[in-house]
Amino acid sequence: MKILVTGGTGFVGKHLVKRLVNEGNEVSCLVRQDSEFLKNLGVSFYKGDINDEIIKDAVKDKEIIYHLVGIGDVSATSKEAYEEYKEVNVEGTRSLLEACISNKNLRKIICFSSTAAMGLLKGSVDETSECNPVTPYQKSKFESEKVILDYYKKYNLPVVILRPSMIYGKEARNSQIFEIYKFIKKGFVPLIGKGDNNVPLVHVSDVVEATLLAGEKGNNGEVYIITNSEIVTLKQLIRGIKEVSNKKAITIKIPKKVALILAFGIERIKPIITRKRIKSMTTNRIFNTEKAFKEMGWKSKIELKEGISLTLK
């Protein structure tokens, strides 16, 4: 199978490319610079940006395209950040899809979005829930979805959208699990709010499995939420990291109102933590993955403790 992966040197991309190569596919990647990782796997690559003319050569004659390129910081709030994310997440996606129109060999384009595209929704959430993106990152991901579905309707492109929740696993240096672990190593961990809200997580190996199934069984023009079926509260997550790492640490409880006041001041200096980020961390929401199971046969397999162990190792 002739396959193109954009974002093949990113966190999820590396895991996906390894799997595709191991299964005997002819894999190419779009990259901005030379990659020893890809060279060692024997993967060919096109050098350039997602908005460059090179994308036309990259998509030519490919049968399946996995579009993983994307940027964004969930804590960003500025207009400048939105414009930067829009250029890659929205216009970059448009550039890719435009180049795909003339590809007669194309079977499927799997586009990565995020549950962030839905905004901060409460309670039980599925693909029919009305999206309400607010932050620059959320807006850029939601707008990229609209572009994807627009090309599906106008040109009948075989697109499938995946909305993973927070992905963790090997090499996930920016995951919430790793951030909590760094605090635990210091002997303490802050807990904003009560900690009884669900934390939507999904292990990278489960995401790769969903991505491959989307290429085989995903219905064109559809969106699929990809997250762990196991409900895990923030308190359970912290407890699980302590147990797996075999480290003791005190939990410092910070009332949500106090954290919001502190964040208000910090936002004006350097947005390490923002009020929107705090609301996201303390809001209880449960993503329903029934559609992914019914239409693609996908269900998460990695339970929390195993996932934490694989990540921390």
Order of alpha helices (4+ residues) and beta strands (2+ residues): beta-alpha-beta-alpha-beta-alpha-beta-alpha-alpha-beta-beta-alpha-beta-beta-alpha-beta-beta-alpha-beta-alpha-beta-alpha-alpha-beta-alpha-alpha
